[in-house]
Amino acid sequence: MRLISETYAIIDIADLGLIEFSQVGENSADTIRKSLDELLFVLKWDNEPTFISNGSVVPVSVLTYNECFELMQTPEWTAEED
């Protein structure tokens, strides 16, 4: 079993401009993982970012590593191989 302390959040793409990338594990809008329909994206952090704690950005959902890993395997996030 993998022990990960990071928190993962699914965020609405409309909130992308509100993200302070210095507070999360991604470097920029170019490095985020988006859903295939590009309506949602994933962020991860060790310490809750201020834009989450102050309510500027409200996650669609907050996940553990295992929950996020499972979600990334779904058809909404990973294209089927031909």
N, C-alpha and C positions, 0 to 999 in steps of 0.2 A: 504494500500500500504506500502510495506517495503522499508525504505530508507537505502541504503547501500552505503558507500563511497568507498568500495573496487573495484578495477579493476580486471577483470579476463582476462586471455589470454590463447589461445590455442597455444601450442608450439609443434614443430616437435620433436619426440623422439630422433632424432640424436643430438639435442642440450642439452640433459639431463646432460651431463658431464660439461656443461658450467654454470649450475645453481648454484648460491650462495644461499643456502637455508636459511641463516641467514637474507636475505633480503625479503623473501616472507612468506606467511602464512603456507606453508608446511614445515615439519621438515626434510625430506630426500626423496630420490628416492623411498623409501618404502611407503611413505604416499601420493604420488600423485595419482590423478584419471586419469587413462588411458582410451583411447577409446578401444572398444572391440578388434579391430585389433592390438592394442598396437603400432600404428604409431604416435599417438598424445597424449598429456597430458595437464592438466589444472594447471595453477598457479594463485594465487591471491595475491594482495598486496594493501597496503594503500598508500605507497610512491613508485614511480617508481624505480625499482632496477637499479643499475648501468649497469648491463649486458644488460638491455633493452635500457637504455638511450644512451649508447655508441655504440650500434649497434652490439654487440657481439652475441646477440640472437635477431632474428626478429620474432615476433609472426606471426602465420598463421592468427589469428584474435584477436582483443581486444573487450571484451564484458562487458556489465553491468551485475549486479547480475541477473536481470530478463532474459536477453538474454542467459546467461550461464545456468540458471535453465532450460529454455526451451530446450536448446541443450542437456542437460544431459538426457532428456526424450526421445530422438530419438533412433532408433534401432542401431545406430553407437556407442552409449555410454551406453545403458542399455539393457541387455539381456531380451528377452521375457520370461515371466513366463509360464511354462507348465501347 
